[in-house]
Amino acid sequence: MALPAEKPLPRRYTPEEYIELERAADYKSEYIDGYIYAMAGASPTHCAIAANATIAPGVQLKGSRCRVFSGDLKIATDLKGHYTCADVVIVFGTPRYHDKFQDVLLNPTLVVEVLSLSTEACDRGEKFKRYRRVALLTDYILISQDQPLVEHFSRQGDGWALNGADRLSRKLQVKSLKCTLSLADVYSGISFSRAGKTGRPGKKRKQSSEGMKENGSGRTR
């Protein structure tokens, strides 16, 4: 998801004020502990990967109890302190919303974020920390846009297990939703020589011996 602007609007707002402003605005913004940050636009590569990551599970889950949403739907990880958007959201069962307008989701099951140079630190750090507070969230997926690399964090008790894939031939199992995420589908139509210009040009991601081996796994909290 596009990163918030570096500077928030100049004063603190209540969640109610933020929601009212957001519904009337022509652009998306994020609410963090009283401050509103306008969201920057995303690159064509980012948008294409996000679309692929919406369509691929959507086809598999058609007719199931799951609902797949694009990045326009807000997520509240904390009704008093954090409202954000993800690139893809899947809900198992009936979606629960903040109010009758049904534009703020309370119970995401799976969240997908497409990484970029400007968003990666936030998506891996502060944003993931806040997502983990959502009790019903079971899966968090990070997708690189400069190389074939998908990282799947799944809730395991009081921690999170990591399973990664870095080949287009690989598929990741999302056991909580009984579906798979194929890297070939996620990166359909993507040329990495071009994608690298919007991600991390000329820099390869260091892969740990545990986290990114074929069928490897790691653990984080």
SVG drawing of the C-alpha trace seen along z (x, -y; Angstrom):
<svg xmlns="http://www.w3.org/2000/svg" viewBox="-26 -22 49 49">
<polyline fill="none" stroke="black" stroke-width="0.4" points="0.0,0.0 1.2,-3.5 3.0,-5.2 1.4,-8.1 3.0,-11.5 5.8,-12.3 3.9,-15.2 0.4,-14.7 -2.3,-17.4 -1.3,-20.0 -3.6,-19.1 -4.9,-16.0 -8.3,-14.6 -10.7,-12.2 -11.5,-9.0 -15.0,-10.3 -13.6,-13.5 -11.2,-11.5 -13.9,-9.2 -16.1,-12.2 -13.3,-13.9 -12.2,-10.7 -15.7,-10.0 -15.8,-13.5 -12.2,-13.5 -11.1,-12.9 -8.0,-10.9 -7.3,-8.2 -5.6,-8.8 -4.5,-6.9 -5.2,-7.7 -2.5,-7.0 -2.9,-8.0 -4.8,-11.2 -3.0,-12.3 -4.1,-12.1 -1.6,-11.2 -2.5,-11.5 -1.7,-8.4 0.6,-8.7 -0.2,-7.1 1.1,-3.7 3.2,-2.7 1.7,-0.8 3.7,2.3 2.3,2.0 -1.2,1.7 -0.8,4.7 0.5,7.0 -2.2,5.9 -4.8,6.7 -3.3,10.1 -3.3,10.8 -6.9,9.9 -8.0,12.0 -6.0,15.2 -7.6,16.0 -10.9,14.6 -11.3,17.2 -10.4,20.0 -12.7,18.7 -15.7,18.1 -18.8,19.7 -17.1,20.1 -17.7,18.2 -14.9,15.8 -15.1,12.3 -12.2,10.7 -11.8,6.9 -9.5,4.5 -7.5,1.7 -10.3,-0.8 -11.7,0.7 -10.5,-0.7 -9.3,1.5 -9.5,0.5 -6.8,2.2 -7.8,0.0 -11.0,-2.0 -9.3,-4.7 -5.9,-4.9 -5.4,-3.3 -7.3,-3.2 -5.5,-2.1 -5.9,-0.5 -4.3,2.7 -3.8,3.8 -5.9,6.9 -8.1,8.1 -9.9,11.4 -12.6,12.1 -13.7,15.5 -17.4,15.5 -19.5,12.4 -17.6,9.1 -18.1,6.8 -18.1,3.1 -17.6,0.0 -21.1,-1.4 -23.9,-1.4 -21.7,-2.9 -19.7,0.4 -16.5,-1.3 -14.4,-0.4 -13.7,3.3 -13.2,4.8 -12.5,8.5 -9.9,9.1 -8.7,12.7 -5.9,12.2 -4.1,9.0 -1.8,8.5 0.6,5.6 2.7,5.0 6.1,3.7 8.0,0.8 11.1,-1.1 9.1,-3.7 6.7,-1.4 8.7,1.7 10.0,0.6 6.5,-0.5 4.8,2.7 7.3,5.0 7.4,3.0 4.8,0.6 2.0,1.7 2.5,5.4 2.7,4.6 -0.7,3.0 -2.3,5.7 -1.2,8.3 -3.6,6.6 -6.5,7.8 -7.5,11.0 -9.2,12.6 -6.3,11.9 -4.6,15.2 -2.5,14.4 -0.3,11.5 1.4,11.6 4.1,9.3 4.8,9.2 7.9,7.7 7.6,5.9 11.2,5.9 11.8,9.7 9.6,12.8 9.4,13.0 6.3,13.6 6.4,13.9 3.5,15.4 3.2,14.9 0.6,17.1 -0.5,16.8 0.6,19.8 -0.5,19.5 1.1,16.4 3.6,16.0 3.8,15.9 5.4,18.5 7.0,17.3 7.0,19.3 8.6,17.7 8.7,18.4 11.1,16.8 10.5,18.8 7.7,18.3 7.1,22.1 6.2,22.0 2.9,21.8 2.1,20.9 -0.6,22.6 -3.0,20.5 -4.4,23.2 -6.8,20.9 -8.7,20.2 -8.0,23.5 -6.5,21.8 -3.1,21.4 -1.2,18.3 0.8,19.1 3.7,16.7 3.1,17.2 -0.4,15.8 0.8,13.0 3.4,11.8 1.5,12.4 2.4,9.7 5.2,8.3 8.7,7.7 11.2,7.5 13.7,5.4 11.0,2.7 9.6,3.5 13.0,3.0 12.9,-0.7 10.0,-1.1 11.3,1.2 15.0,1.8 17.0,1.3 20.3,3.2 20.0,4.6 19.2,8.2 17.4,9.0 19.5,10.9 17.8,14.2 18.2,16.0 19.1,19.6 15.9,20.4 13.3,18.1 13.8,18.3 15.0,21.9 12.7,24.0 9.9,25.0 11.8,23.1 10.2,21.2 11.1,18.7 9.3,17.1 8.6,13.6 6.5,11.8"/>
</svg>
